[in-house]
Amino acid sequence: MGKQNWKAGNMLYPVPVVMVTAKRKGAGEKTNIVTLAWAGTICSDPAMLSISVRPERYSHELIEESGEFVVNLVTEELTRPCDWCGVRSGRDYDKFAETGLTPYVSEYMETPAIAQSPVNLYCKVTKTERLGSHDMYIAEIVGVTVDERYMDEKGRFDLEAAKLVAYSHGAYHALGEKLGTFGYSVRKDNK
């Protein structure tokens, strides 16, 4: 059994698929939804993440102008609107109206989240890296809202119950069964 040599490319899969909401500052401005698979955690204290957006995308100009966005996690139920938002431009469509998604305005910022998403991460851009095909926005998470439907009996958020989706090489995938928890390989009970 051998290995093949390929040219350099992004093969870091699976990755989370998210819908990012963005809008210009000011009352009455339309909110856009862009689907991204290039998002990740970069720091825990302060809580920070990054997203990468092509400069040609409509949401790019909205984030550039406002300096903020909301990352909305995607469930199995949200996969179809997520995909639709990834192949249609907000320049041409009101994505909330077209998909039936509902804007949710929190206390954290003017940019609304997606009400149907189980977790919404409200982000303020702290740095922009111009990297080539994409610009990476490094952002501090200034607040989080979670859907109470996914709270367990101990008051913890149950991400498994939310049925989140991952993206891998052009396809959406349901996350599978839990294989272990952090540190399980060295615990005495080994679970």
Summary of the structure (lengths in Angstrom):
residues: 191
radius of gyration: 17.7
end to end distance: 32.7
largest distance: 60.7
contacts: 509
relative contact order: 0.19
helix: 17%
strand: 37%
